[in-house]
Structure formats: structure tokens, C-alpha cells
Amino acid sequence: MALWRIMAYHLAGDFCPIQDWYAAQDIEVQAAFDAALTTLNATADWSDTWQFKELTKTHAGLGEIRFKLDGPPIRRFRPVGIWPPIIPNEFILLLGCEKNRSVYIPQDAFTLALAYKRRWEQGEGEIHDYI
């Protein structure tokens, strides 16, 4: 039974950054992301798992889903999203990125995620079920 509703943010023209990122990934990354979402979907409190981290400081209000592919080299991924305070157990995916040490691909992923968050808060775009 799903404990969470996972959504995706869509901008004008039905542009969906998380779906575009997902489609550009190879099958191993897609499978690992799907597995992480399945695990989180069945986890009541995401703070109890390493697969989610609430961000702070300049990225406050964002959360990252965490998964990796064992290598060599080890690849780490950080799809980013938000959870609306008025709707319990709903998470909105904004975009995906890869983390290589302290460098993110795309480099401006969290700045862009914050911009998407602001746009959504201002009523721009739509959210649709992701899974």
C-alpha cells in the first residue's frame, strides 16, 4: 500500500523537468530511481531512511531523494523536490541531478529547483501523478 503520493511538476507546454531527466538516463539509473521511489512510497517517515534528506540553509524547503549505482565508479543521484505543508505525505518531484563529489550535474540544479519551487508557489504550472 502506498503511503505517499509522488507527483511531478509540469511547466507551461507540459514541460516536466523530472520526466525529461529520467528519459535521458540509462536503464540502470531508471531502475535504481524506480526502486528508491518504491521504497520511499512504503516508508511512513522519510527521515528514518538514508534515501531522503531534507535540505537546509540556502536550499531550505527542498528535499533530495538519494540513490546510487555501485561502480566503478560509484554514481550518486539526487532527484530534488518539495512537499506541500498543507498536504501530508505528498512529494512533488522538480528535477533530477547527479552528484560527483561536491559537483552537481547540472551544476545549477538546486538554484533551478528553488526557482521551480517559487514558480509553483506562485501558481505557475501544474502537478500530476508521477507514480
C-alpha positions as CSV (number, residue, x, y, z in Angstrom):
1,M,0.0,0.0,0.0
2,A,1.4,3.4,-1.0
3,L,1.8,5.7,2.0
4,W,2.9,8.7,-0.2
5,R,1.6,10.4,-3.3
6,I,4.5,11.1,-5.6
7,M,3.8,14.0,-8.0
8,A,5.8,15.7,-10.8
9,Y,5.9,19.4,-11.5
10,H,4.9,20.4,-15.1
11,L,5.6,23.9,-16.5
12,A,3.9,25.5,-19.5
13,G,3.8,23.4,-22.6
14,D,3.7,20.3,-20.5
15,F,7.5,20.6,-19.9
16,C,8.3,18.3,-17.0
17,P,11.9,18.5,-15.9
18,I,12.0,15.3,-13.8
19,Q,10.5,13.3,-16.7
20,D,12.9,14.8,-19.2
21,W,15.8,13.9,-16.8
22,Y,14.5,10.4,-16.3
23,A,14.2,9.8,-20.0
24,A,17.8,10.9,-20.6
25,Q,19.1,8.3,-18.1
26,D,20.3,4.8,-18.9
27,I,18.2,1.8,-17.8
28,E,20.3,1.2,-14.7
29,V,19.7,4.7,-13.4
30,Q,16.0,4.5,-14.2
31,A,15.7,1.2,-12.3
32,A,17.6,2.5,-9.3
33,F,15.4,5.6,-9.2
34,D,12.2,3.5,-9.5
35,A,13.4,1.2,-6.7
36,A,14.2,4.3,-4.4
37,L,10.7,5.7,-5.1
38,T,9.1,2.3,-4.3
39,T,11.0,2.1,-1.0
40,L,10.1,5.7,-0.1
41,N,6.5,5.1,-1.1
42,A,6.2,2.4,1.5
43,T,8.1,4.3,4.2
44,A,5.9,6.4,6.6
45,D,8.6,8.7,7.9
46,W,11.3,9.6,5.3
47,S,13.6,10.9,8.0
48,D,14.1,7.3,9.1
49,T,15.9,6.4,5.8
50,W,19.1,7.3,4.1
51,Q,17.3,7.6,0.8
52,F,15.9,11.1,1.7
53,K,17.4,14.2,3.0
54,E,15.7,17.5,3.9
55,L,17.9,20.3,2.7
56,T,18.8,23.3,4.8
57,K,20.4,26.8,4.6
58,T,20.3,28.2,1.1
59,H,18.3,25.2,-0.1
60,A,15.8,25.1,2.7
61,G,12.4,23.9,1.5
62,L,13.8,21.3,-0.8
63,G,14.4,17.6,-0.2
64,E,16.5,15.2,-2.1
65,I,15.9,11.6,-2.9
66,R,19.2,9.7,-2.7
67,F,20.3,6.7,-4.6
68,K,23.4,5.4,-6.1
69,L,24.9,2.9,-8.6
70,D,27.8,0.9,-7.4
71,G,30.7,1.2,-9.9
72,P,33.4,1.5,-10.5
73,P,32.9,4.4,-10.5
74,I,30.1,4.8,-7.9
75,R,27.5,7.2,-9.2
76,R,25.3,9.2,-6.8
77,F,21.9,10.8,-7.8
78,R,19.8,13.4,-6.1
79,P,16.4,14.0,-7.6
80,V,15.0,17.1,-5.9
81,G,11.5,18.0,-4.8
82,I,9.2,19.7,-2.3
83,W,6.4,18.6,0.0
84,P,3.5,21.0,0.4
85,P,2.8,21.8,4.0
86,I,-1.0,21.6,3.7
87,I,-1.0,18.1,2.1
88,P,0.5,15.3,4.2
89,N,2.5,12.6,2.6
90,E,2.7,14.2,-0.8
91,F,6.1,14.9,-2.5
92,I,6.5,16.9,-5.7
93,L,9.5,16.0,-7.9
94,L,11.0,19.0,-9.5
95,L,14.1,17.8,-11.3
96,G,16.9,15.2,-11.2
97,C,20.6,15.6,-10.9
98,E,23.8,13.6,-10.4
99,K,26.3,14.3,-7.6
100,N,30.0,13.7,-8.3
101,R,31.8,14.6,-5.1
102,S,30.7,18.1,-4.4
103,V,29.8,18.9,-8.0
104,Y,26.3,18.5,-9.3
105,I,25.2,17.8,-12.9
106,P,23.6,20.0,-13.9
107,Q,25.7,22.4,-12.0
108,D,22.8,24.8,-11.1
109,A,20.4,22.0,-10.1
110,F,19.5,23.4,-6.7
111,T,19.2,27.0,-7.9
112,L,16.9,25.8,-10.7
113,A,14.9,23.7,-8.2
114,L,14.4,26.7,-5.9
115,A,13.2,28.7,-9.0
116,Y,10.7,25.9,-9.8
117,K,9.6,25.9,-6.2
118,R,8.9,29.6,-6.3
119,R,7.1,29.3,-9.6
120,W,4.8,26.6,-8.2
121,E,4.1,28.6,-5.0
122,Q,3.1,31.5,-7.3
123,G,0.6,29.2,-9.0
124,E,2.6,28.6,-12.2
125,G,2.5,25.2,-13.7
126,E,0.7,22.0,-12.6
127,I,1.4,18.9,-10.7
128,H,0.5,15.4,-12.0
129,D,0.9,12.0,-10.5
130,Y,4.3,10.5,-11.1
131,I,3.7,7.1,-9.8
